[in-house]
Amino acid sequence: MIAGFIILIALSYNLQGSGESAQPDYTVFSTNPRGLSLLYDTLREIGCPVRTDYRRLDEDSDDADICVIAQPLWYYMNEDAADDLLDWVYGGGCLIYLQTPYPTLLDDYFYDDYYGHLYDYEYGGFYIYEYGSGCFATSGADRFTNSALMEDSSAGAVIMEILDYMGESGVGVGFNLYYNGFDYGGNAWQQAPVAVKVVVYQIAVAAALLVLRLGKRFGRPVPYYEDQEREENEHVLALAAVYERAKVKVN
């Protein structure tokens, strides 16, 4: 029983990072200090066509707008996902990639594994790359949270300049939430947030442990024997047999 609970705790710990998808931090839905609702709402109020996206980007994605990815979860931003993002940029995509700590993992991956980019440079806390037919810019995600922009709005002005550099006026900006765990593709189980999956796993393990515990406490199941019908004069025959064994004379 103790070993089972240890397994349950280990499962919860290992999936805890993925379970952050249930938390609104670094998403446009969140109004808490680490949310991005202030940035999103400000862009919308000044007339920038913003929206939310829930699809993974790859080289086959047909999207001319600017994509923003902020603080992706490790479960969704693996090596294959980074390859797909850079292939999308190379084909003409424009990406703003925000992650703390900075420089981001995408910076490191780009420098380690990709060569032949046109040029790169720093501006206003961003590192900007022109790669193939597209470009992408990276910076720390904490600069654009609600609390940070309330204290200093200069980072918001810089990101407006980055948007102007990447696209013409009227180009849409899509905040991609797929990499934050909002996967709305596939069946119901695939669409469920990772936190929900963690709870389901925990319930399944707890139910299995409960069944094992109850089975040991009560022992093996008692076999069932079907009731047999008795004859109506069975009690008379039984009494007669007793008298016969006792050699009782009946007058």
DOLOGU-488253 format. One record per residue: residue in three letters; residue number from 1; y, z, x of N, C-alpha, C in turn. Coordinates in pm, whole numbers, plus 32768, in hexadecimal, padded with zeros to 4 digits. Layout:
   type   seq   n_north   n_up   n_east   ca_north   ca_up   ca_east   c_north   c_up   c_east
    ALA   NUM         Y      Z        X          Y       Z         X         Y      Z        X
...
END
This chain:
   type   seq   n_north   n_up   n_east   ca_north   ca_up   ca_east   c_north   c_up   c_east
    MET     1      7F88   8000     8053       8000    8000      8000      807E   8000     8057
    ILE     2      807E   8054     80C0       80F1    805A      811A      8103   7FD5     8161
    ALA     3      8094   7F9B     818C       809B    7F19      81D1      80D6   7EAE     8176
    GLY     4      80B3   7EB6     80F6       80E9    7E55      8098      817F   7E5F     8089
    PHE     5      81B3   7EDA     8084       8243    7EEB      807A      8289   7EBF     80F9
    ILE     6      8249   7ED0     816C       8283    7EA0      81E9      8291   7E07     81E5
    ILE     7      822A   7DC4     81B0       8231    7D32      81A3      82A2   7D0A     8145
    LEU     8      82B2   7D56     80D9       831C    7D39      8078      83A5   7D47     80B7
    ILE     9      83B8   7DB0     8106       8438    7DC5      8148      8452   7D57     81AE
    ALA    10      83EA   7D31     81F9       83FA    7CC7      825D      8420   7C43     821C
    LEU    11      83E2   7C26     81A9       8402    7BAA      8161      8494   7BAA     8136
    SER    12      84C3   7C1A     8103       854E    7C22      80D7      85AE   7C13     814C
    TYR    13      858A   7C4F     81BD       85E1    7C48      8233      85EA   7BBA     8269
    ASN    14      8578   7B75     826F       8577    7AEE      82A7      85C2   7A8B     8250
    LEU    15      85C5   7AA4     81CC       8607    7A48      8170      8694   7A75     814D
    GLN    16      86C0   7AE1     818B       8743    7B17      8168      87B2   7AB5     8188
    GLY    17      87A7   7A6F     81FA       880D    7A0E      821F      8819   799F     81BB
    SER    18      87A7   796E     818B       87AA    7904      8127      87DE   7938     80A3
    GLY    19      87C4   79B7     8087       87F1    79F0      8009      8887   79F8     7FFC
    GLU    20      88D2   79E0     806A       8962    79E2      8063      8998   7977     8006
    SER    21      8941   7914     7FE3       896F    78AB      7F88      899C   78E4     7F03
    ALA    22      896A   795C     7EDE       8992    7999      7E61      8A1D   79D8     7E6C
    GLN    23      8A4D   79ED     7EE6       8AD0    7A26      7EFC      8B37   79B5     7F02
    PRO    24      8BAD   79CC     7EC9       8C10    7961      7EBF      8C65   794C     7F3C
    ASP    25      8C4D   7994     7FA8       8CA1    7986      801E      8CA3   78F6     8051
    TYR    26      8D19   78CC     807A       8D30    7846      80B3      8D13   77D5     804F
    THR    27      8D1F   77F2     7FD1       8D12    778A      7F6B      8D92   7785     7F19
    VAL    28      8DA8   7714     7ED8       8E22    7702      7E89      8E1C   7751     7E07
    PHE    29      8DA8   7786     7DE3       8D9C    77D7      7D6A      8DD3   7864     7D7C
    SER    30      8DD8   7891     7DF9       8DF1    791E      7E15      8E85   793D     7E21
    THR    31      8EAE   79A9     7DDE       8F36    79DB      7DEC      8F3B   7A59     7E40
    ASN    32      8ECA   7A7D     7E7E       8ECB    7AF4      7ED3      8F09   7AD2     7F59
    PRO    33      8F21   7B34     7FB2       8F68    7B18      8030      8F2A   7AAA     8085
    ARG    34      8EA6   7A99     8080       8E67    7A32      80D3      8E46   79B3     8085
    GLY    35      8E81   79A3     8011       8E6D    7929      7FC5      8ED0   78BD     7FEF
    LEU    36      8EBD   7845     7FB9       8F15    77D4      7FD7      8F5E   77A2     7F5A
    SER    37      8F67   77F4     7EF5       8FA5    77C8      7E78      903A   77AA     7E8A
    LEU    38      907E   77F5     7EE1       910D    77E0      7EF5      9126   7757     7F33
    LEU    39      90D5   7732     7F96       90E3    76AE      7FD4      90C7   7640     7F6F
    TYR    40      905E   7650     7F24       9037    75EB      7EC1      90A2   75DB     7E55
    ASP    41      90D0   764B     7E20       9133    7645      7DB3      91B8   760E     7DE5
    THR    42      91DE   762E     7E60       925C    75FC      7E97      9258   7565     7EA8
    LEU    43      91E9   7532     7EDC       91DB    74A1      7EEB      91E3   745C     7E63
    ARG    44      91A6   7499     7DFF       91A9    745E      7D7A      9236   7460     7D40
    GLU    45      927F   74CE     7D56       9305    74DA      7D1D      9367   7477     7D5B
    ILE    46      9353   7453     7DD9       93B0    73F5      7E19      9387   7364     7DFF
    GLY    47      9320   7351     7DAC       92FC    72CA      7D84      928B   728B     7DD0
    CYS    48      9249   72D6     7E28       91D9    729F      7E73      915C   729E     7E19
    PRO    49      911B   722C     7E08       90A4    7226      7DB2      902D   726C     7DF4
    VAL    50      9016   72E9     7DCE       8FA9    7338      7E09      8F38   7345     7DA3
    ARG    51      8EC1   735B     7DD6       8E4C    736C      7D80      8DE2   73B8     7DCE
    THR    52      8D76   73DC     7D8B       8D04    741B      7DCC      8C8E   73BB     7DCB
    ASP    53      8C45   73B7     7E3A       8BCE    7362      7E47      8B54   73B9     7E62
    TYR    54      8AE1   7387     7E37       8A65    73D4      7E44      89F4   737E     7E7C
    ARG    55      8A13   7320     7ECF       89AC    72C7      7F05      89B0   72C7     7F9D
    ARG    56      893E   72B6     7FD6       8934    72AF      8068      8966   7226     8096
    LEU    57      89B2   7226     8102       89E8    71AA      8137      898B   7171     81A1
    ASP    58      8977   70EE     819E       892E    70A9      8207      896A   701E     8216
    GLU    59      892E   6FCE     826B       8968    6F4C      828A      8969   6EEE     8210
    ASP    60      8918   6F0B     81AC       8912    6EB6      8135      8973   6EE2     80C9
    SER    61      89BA   6F53     80DE       8A18    6F83      8079      8A93   6F28     8075
    ASP    62      8AB3   6EF7     8000       8B25    6E9D      7FEE      8B9A   6EF0     7FBA
    ASP    63      8BEC   6F20     8014       8C5B    6F77      7FED      8CCF   6F60     804D
    ALA    64      8D3E   6F2B     801A       8DB1    6F0D      806E      8E12   6F82     8076
    ASP    65      8DFA   6FED     802A       8E54    705E      802A      8E3D   70B8     80A3
    ILE    66      8E94   711C     80AF       8E89    717D      811C      8E2F   71EF     80ED
    CYS    67      8DD2   7215     8140       8D74    7281      8120      8D99   72FE     816E
    VAL    68      8D99   7371     8129       8DB3    73F2      8168      8D36   7448     815C
    ILE    69      8D05   747B     81CD       8C93    74D7      81CF      8CC2   7556     8214
    ALA    70      8CB3   75C8     81D2       8CE3    7647      8209      8C72   76AC     8213
    GLN    71      8C5F   76E1     8289       8BFE    774B      82A5      8B76   7730     8265
    PRO    72      8B33   76C5     828E       8AB0    76A4      8251      8A47   770D     8274
    LEU    73      89E4   771B     821F       8975    7775      8237      8914   7737     829A
    TRP    74      88D9   778A     82EE       887F    7756      8355      880A   770C     8318
    TYR    75      87E0   7733     82A0       876D    76F3      8260      878A   7660     8242
    TYR    76      8808   7641     8223       882D    75B9      81FD      8868   7569     8271
    MET    77      88A0   75AC     82D4       88DC    7565      8344      8880   7572     83BE
    ASN    78      8815   7522     83BE       87BA    7520      842F      87D4   74A2     8482
    GLU    79      877D   7488     84E0       8792    7416      8539      878E   7391     84ED
    ASP    80      8732   7385     848E       872B    730A      843F      87AA   72F5     83EC
    ALA    81      87DD   7362     83B3       8857    7357      8363      88CE   732F     83B9
    ALA    82      88D6   7366     8433       8942    7341      848E      8939   72AD     84B3
    ASP    83      88BF   727D     84CC       88AC    71EE      84E9      88DF   7199     8476
    ASP    84      88BB   71C1     83FB       88E4    7173      8386      897C   7173     8376
    LEU    85      89BC   71E6     838E       8A4C    71EC      8382      8A91   718F     83E6
    LEU    86      8A62   7191     8461       8AA0    713D      84C7      8A84   70A9     84AE
    ASP    87      8A0F   708B     8479       89F4    6FFF      8454      8A52   6FD2     83E5
    TRP    88      8A6C   702C     8387       8AC9    700C      831B      8B56   6FF5     8351
    VAL    89      8B81   704A     83AF       8C04    7037      83ED      8C08   6FB3     843A
    TYR    90      8BA1   6F97     8486       8B9D    6F1C      84D6      8BAB   6EA0     847F
    GLY    91      8B76   6EA8     8406       8B7E    6E36      83AB      8C03   6E2B     8363
    GLY    92      8C61   6E86     837D       8CE5    6E7C      8341      8D11   6EF6     82F3
    GLY    93      8CC1   6F61     82F2       8CE5    6FD9      82A8      8D4D   702D     82EE
    CYS    94      8D96   707D     82A2       8DFA    70DB      82D8      8DD0   7168     82B2
    LEU    95      8DBF   71BD     8315       8D87    7243      8300      8DE2   72AC     833B
    ILE    96      8DFA   7316     82EE       8E3B    7390      8321      8DD2   73FE     831E
    TYR    97      8DB0   7430     8392       8D42    748F      83A0      8D7B   7514     83D2
    LEU    98      8D72   757B     837D       8DAC    75FE      839A      8D3D   7664     83AC
    GLN    99      8D40   76A9     841E       8CD7    770D      8437      8D0A   7775     8499
    THR   100      8CEB   77F1     847C       8D09    7860      84D5      8C84   789D     8500
    PRO   101      8C6D   78B4     8583       8CCC    78A9      85F2      8CE9   781A     861A
    TYR   102      8D59   7807     865D       8D87    7783      8685      8D8D   777F     871D
    PRO   103      8D6B   7714     8764       8D40    7690      8733      8CC0   7698     86E0
    THR   104      8CB4   763A     8686       8C46    763C      8627      8BC5   760A     8665
    LEU   105      8B58   761D     861D       8AD8    75E7      8649      8ADB   754F     864E
    LEU   106      8B28   7511     85F5       8B32    7480      85F5      8B77   744E     8673
    ASP   107      8BDC   7499     86A4       8C1B    7475      8723      8BB5   7474     8794
    ASP   108      8B6C   74E2     879D       8B09    74EE      8809      8A9F   7481     87FE
    TYR   109      8A71   7469     8785       8A07    7406      8772      8A3A   737A     8794
    PHE   110      8AB6   735E     876F       8AEF    72DA      8789      8AFB   72C1     881F
    TYR   111      8B2C   7325     8867       8B3D    7314      88F6      8AB8   730E     8940
    ASP   112      8A56   7358     890F       89D4    735C      8954      8980   72E0     893C
    ASP   113      8986   72A9     88C3       8924    7242      889C      895F   71B9     887D
    TYR   114      89E3   71AE     8875       8A1E    712E      8851      8A7F   70FF     88BE
    TYR   115      8A79   707F     88DA       8ACE    7044      8941      8B0E   6FC5     8909
    GLY   116      8B76   6F98     894C       8BB3    6F1A      8926      8C1C   6F26     88B9
    HIS   117      8C47   6FA1     8896       8CB2    6FAC      8834      8D34   6F7A     8873
    LEU   118      8D90   6F4F     881E       8E09    6F11      8852      8E5F   6F75     889E
    TYR   119      8E8C   6FDE     885B       8ED7    7046      88A1      8EE0   70C1     8848
    ASP   120      8F0B   712D     8884       8F1F    71A8      8838      8F98   71F0     8871
    TYR   121      8FD5   7246     881F       904B    728F      884C      905F   7307     87F1
    GLU   122      90B3   7363     881C       90D0    73DC      87D1      9159   73D2     878F
    TYR   123      9160   7409     8716       91E0    740C      86D0      91DF   747D     866B
    GLY   124      923E   74D7     8679       9252    7542      8617      91D7   7596     85FD
    GLY   125      9188   75B1     8664       910F    7600      8650      9098   75AF     8621
    PHE   126      90A6   752D     8617       9039    74D2      85F5      900D   7485     8671
    TYR   127      8F8F   7468     8674       8F5D    7408      86D5      8F39   738B     8686
    ILE   128      8F75   731A     86A8       8F66    729F      865B      8F19   7238     86AD
    TYR   129      8EB7   71FC     866E       8E64    7196      86AF      8E6E   7114     8661
    GLU   130      8E7E   70A8     86A6       8E6D    7025      8669      8DE7   6FF0     8699
    TYR   131      8D90   6FD6     863A       8D05    6FB7      865A      8CD8   6F41     8606
    GLY   132      8CB6   6ED3     8647       8C90    6E5C      85FE      8D03   6E2A     85A9
    SER   133      8CE8   6E14     8529       8D4F    6DE6      84CD      8D93   6E58     8484
    GLY   134      8D69   6ED4     849E       8DA1    6F46      8458      8DD9   6FAE     84B7
    CYS   135      8DF7   7021     8481       8E2C    708F      84D3      8E09   7114     8491
    PHE   136      8E08   717B     84E2       8DF6    7201      84A9      8E47   7265     84F9
    ALA   137      8E6F   72D0     84B5       8EC0    733A      84F0      8E7C   73BF     84D8
    THR   138      8E7E   7415     853E       8E3E    7498      8533      8EA4   7505     8550
    SER   139      8E90   7577     850F       8EE5    75EB      8526      8E9D   7666     84F0
    GLY   140      8ED7   76DB     8507       8E9D    7756      84D5      8EB0   7764     843F
    ALA   141      8E49   7792     83F9       8E52    779E      8368      8EAB   7812     833D
    ASP   142      8EB2   787C     838D       8EFE    78F2      8365      8F94   78D8     835E
    ARG   143      8FC3   786B     8398       9052    784A      8392      907D   7823     8306
    PHE   144      901E   77FB     82B1       9040    77C0      8230      900E   7812     81BA
    THR   145      8FE3   788C     81D3       8FBB    78E3      8165      9036   7912     8118
    ASN   146      901F   7948     80A3       908D    7977      804F      90E4   79DE     8096
    SER   147      90A4   7A3E     80D7       90F0    7AA8      811A      9141   7A70     818F
    ALA   148      9108   7A11     81DA       914E    79D9      824D      91C7   7987     8222
    LEU   149      91B7   7936     81BA       9227    78E4      818C      9295   7937     814B
    MET   150      9270   79AA     8110       92D6    7A02      80D8      932B   7A3F     8146
    GLU   151      92F0   7A58     81B9       933B    7A92      8229      938A   7A29     8276
    ASP   152      9350   79B3     8285       9392    7949      82D2      9367   78C1     829A
    SER   153      93C4   787A     8260       93A5    77FB      821F      93AC   7784     827F
    SER   154      93C6   779C     82FF       93D5    772E      835D      9355   76DD     836C
    ALA   155      92E1   771F     8361       9263    76D6      836C      9255   7673     82F9
    GLY   156      9289   7695     8285       9284    7639      8215      92D7   75BC     822E
    ALA   157      934A   75CE     8272       939D    755B      8293      9357   7500     82F7
    VAL   158      930E   753C     8355       92C5    74EC      83B8      9257   749A     8376
    ILE   159      920E   74D7     831A       91A1    748D      82DA      91D9   741A     8285
    MET   160      9253   7428     8252       9291    73B9      820A      92AC   7345     826A
    GLU   161      92D6   7364     82E4       92EC    72FB      8346      9269   72B8     836E
    ILE   162      91FE   7306     8376       917B    72CC      8396      914F   726E     8326
    LEU   163      9165   7296     82AA       9141    7242      8238      9191   71C0     8239
    ASP   164      9213   71C9     825B       9265    7150      8262      9235   70F5     82D1
    TYR   165      9207   7130     833E       91D5    70DF      83AE      9154   7097     8388
    MET   166      90FF   70DA     833C       907C    70A1      831C      9080   7039     82AE
    GLY   167      90DA   7047     824F       90DA    6FEC      81DE      9165   6FD3     81A9
    GLU   168      9172   6F69     815D       91F1    6F47      8121      920D   6FA3     80A9
    SER   169      9285   6F9D     8079       92AB    6FEC      8004      9254   6FC8     7F8D
    GLY   170      9225   702B     7F48       91D1    7014      7ED4      913C   7017     7EEF
    VAL   171      9117   7021     7F6F       9088    702A      7F90      9054   70B3     7F65
    GLY   172      8FE2   70B4     7F22       8FAA    7131      7EF1      8F71   7188     7F5F
    VAL   173      8F6D   720A     7F43       8F34    726C      7FA1      8EC4   72B5     7F58
    GLY   174      8E4B   72A5     7F8A       8DD8    72E5      7F4C      8DA9   735D     7F9C
    PHE   175      8DAC   73D3     7F60       8D77    744C      7F9F      8CE1   744F     7F84
    ASN   176      8C94   7438     7FEB       8C03    742C      7FDC      8BC3   74B7     7FDF
    LEU   177      8B81   74DB     7F71       8B44    7560      7F64      8AAC   755C     7F74
    TYR   178      8A77   74E5     7F8C       89E6    74DD      7FA5      89C0   7533     801C
    TYR   179      8A12   752E     8085       89F2    7576      8100      8A0F   760C     80F6
    ASN   180      8A48   7637     8085       8A57    76C6      8068      89E9   76FA     800D
    GLY   181      8986   76A6     7FF2       8914    76D3      7FA3      8915   76A7     7F13
    PHE   182      897B   765A     7EE9       8981    762C      7E5F      893E   75A3     7E56
    ASP   183      88B9   75A5     7E59       886B    752B      7E56      8846   750D     7DC5
    TYR   184      8886   74AA     7D89       886E    748A      7CFD      8817   740F     7CEB
    GLY   185      87C4   73F2     7D4D       8768    7382      7D43      86DA   73B5     7D34
    GLY   186      8681   7360     7D04       85F5    7386      7CFA      85D7   73D3     7C7B
    ASN   187      8562   7415     7C7A       8538    745F      7C04      857D   74E7     7BFB
    ALA   188      8559   7533     7B95       859D    75B2      7B7D      858A   7614     7BF1
    TRP   189      8514   7615     7C2E       84FC    766F      7C9F      8551   7646     7D16
    GLN   190      855F   75C6     7D31       85B0    7597      7DA0      8644   75AF     7D87
    GLN   191      866D   75AE     7D08       86F9    75C5      7CE9      871E   7658     7CEE
    ALA   192      86BD   76B0     7CE2       86DA    773F      7CDE      8716   776D     7D62
    PRO   193      877D   77C2     7D5E       87B3    77F8      7DDB      8748   7843     7E29
    VAL   194      875A   7849     7EAB       86F6    7889      7EFF      86E8   791D     7EDB
    ALA   195      8756   795D     7EB3       874E    79EA      7E8C      86EF   79FE     7E17
    VAL   196      86F0   799F     7DB8       8694    79A8      7D47      8604   7999     7D77
    LYS   197      85EF   793F     7DD5       8568    792D      7E0A      8538   79AB     7E51
    VAL   198      8592   79EF     7E97       856E    7A6C      7EDA      853F   7AD3     7E75
    VAL   199      8587   7ADE     7E04       8560    7B3E      7D9C      84D7   7B1A     7D63
    VAL   200      84BE   7A9A     7D4C       843C    7A6F      7D17      83CC   7A92     7D79
    TYR   201      83E4   7A79     7DFB       8380    7A9D      7E60      8366   7B34     7E5F
    GLN   202      83D0   7B82     7E53       83C1    7C14      7E54      8370   7C43     7DDA
    ILE   203      838E   7C0A     7D66       8346    7C30      7CED      82B3   7C0D     7CFB
    ALA   204      8296   7B96     7D33       820B    7B6B      7D43      81C0   7BC8     7DA1
    VAL   205      81FE   7BED     7E10       81BC    7C47      7E6F      81A8   7CD1     7E31
    ALA   206      820F   7D03     7DEA       8203    7D86      7DA9      8195   7D86     7D40
    ALA   207      818A   7D1A     7CF3       8120    7D11      7C8E      8097   7D10     7CCE
    ALA   208      8089   7CC8     7D3E       8008    7CC4      7D83      7FE3   7D4E     7DB9
    LEU   209      8045   7D95     7DF0       802B    7E1C      7E23      8006   7E7B     7DB1
    LEU   210      8047   7E6D     7D3E       8029    7EC3      7CCB      7F9B   7EAC     7C9B
    VAL   211      7F70   7E2F     7C93       7EE8    7E10      7C68      7E82   7E4B     7CC8
    LEU   212      7E9B   7E3E     7D49       7E3F    7E77      7DAD      7E3A   7F0F     7DA2
    ARG   213      7EAE   7F4C     7D8E       7EB3    7FDE      7D84      7E68   8010     7D09
    LEU   214      7E7F   7FD5     7C97       7E3D    8000      7C1C      7DA7   7FE6     7C23
    GLY   215      7D7F   7F77     7C61       7CF1    7F59      7C6D      7CA8   7FC2     7CBE
    LYS   216      7CE5   7FF5     7D27       7CA4    805B      7D7A      7CA0   80E2     7D34
    ARG   217      7D05   8101     7CE5       7D0A    8186      7CA6      7CA7   8193     7C35
    PHE   218      7C93   812E     7BE7       7C3D    8138      7B72      7BAF   8106     7B8D
    GLY   219      7B94   80D0     7BFF       7B0D    80A3      7C1E      7AEC   801E     7BE0
    ARG   220      7A6B   7FFE     7BE3       7A3F    7F7E      7BAD      7A47   7F7C     7B14
    PRO   221      7A55   7F07     7ADA       7A5A    7EFE      7A47      79D7   7F2C     7A08
    VAL   222      79DF   7F72     7996       7968    7FA2      794F      792B   7F2C     7904
    PRO   223      78A9   7F13     7917       786B    7EA1      78D2      786A   7EB6     783B
    TYR   224      7872   7E4C     77F4       7877    7E4F      7762      77EE   7E2B     772C
    TYR   225      77BA   7E81     76D4       773A    7E66      7692      7752   7E52     75FD
    GLU   226      7717   7DEC     75CA       772A    7DCB      753E      76E3   7E31     74E5
    ASP   227      7726   7E5C     747A       76E9    7EBC      741C      766F   7E7D     73D7
    GLN   228      7606   7ECF     73C9       758D    7EA1      7386      7583   7EE1     72FA
    GLU   229      755C   7E92     729A       754E    7EC6      7211      74CE   7F1A     7206
    ARG   230      74D9   7F86     71BD       7466    7FE0      71A9      742D   7FCF     711C
    GLU   231      73A9   7FED     7112       7369    7FE4      708E      7396   8059     7037
    GLU   232      7397   8041     6FB3       73CB    80A7      6F58      7374   8124     6F51
    ASN   233      72F1   8117     6F6E       7297    818C      6F6A      7275   81BD     6FF6
    GLU   234      72C7   819F     7055       72A9    81C5      70E0      72A6   825C     70F1
    HIS   235      72FB   82A5     70AC       72FE    8337      70BA      727F   8376     7081
    VAL   236      7245   8338     7019       71C8    836D      6FE0      7155   835B     7041
    LEU   237      7150   82E5     707E       70E6    82CA      70E1      70F4   8324     715A
    ALA   238      716E   833F     7184       7183    8396      71F7      7155   8424     71D9
    LEU   239      7173   8457     7162       714A    84DD      713D      70B2   84E6     7131
    ALA   240      7075   847F     70FF       6FE3    847D      70F4      6FA3   847F     717E
    ALA   241      6FDD   843A     71DC       6FA7    843A      7264      6FB1   84C3     72A2
    VAL   242      701C   850D     7284       702B    8594      72BA      6FC0   85F0     7280
    TYR   243      6FAB   85E6     71FC       6F43    8638      71BE      6EBA   8618     71F7
    GLU   244      6EA0   859B     720F       6E1C    8572      7243      6E03   85AD     72CC
    ARG   245      6E6C   85AA     7323       6E5C    85E0      73AA      6E4B   8679     73A4
    ALA   246      6E8C   86B6     7342       6E80    8749      7335      6E04   8772     72E8
    LYS   247      6DBB   8712     72B8       6D42    872B      726C      6D5C   8785     71F3
    VAL   248      6DC5   8763     71B1       6DEB    87AF      713A      6DA3   8771     70C2
    LYS   249      6D62   87CB     7077       6D1C    879D      7000      6D7C   879F     6F89
    VAL   250      6D7E   8732     6F46       6DD6    8726      6ED1      6D7D   871F     6E55
    ASN   251      6D90   8781     6DF9       6D41    8782      6D7F      6D7E   8726     6D18
END
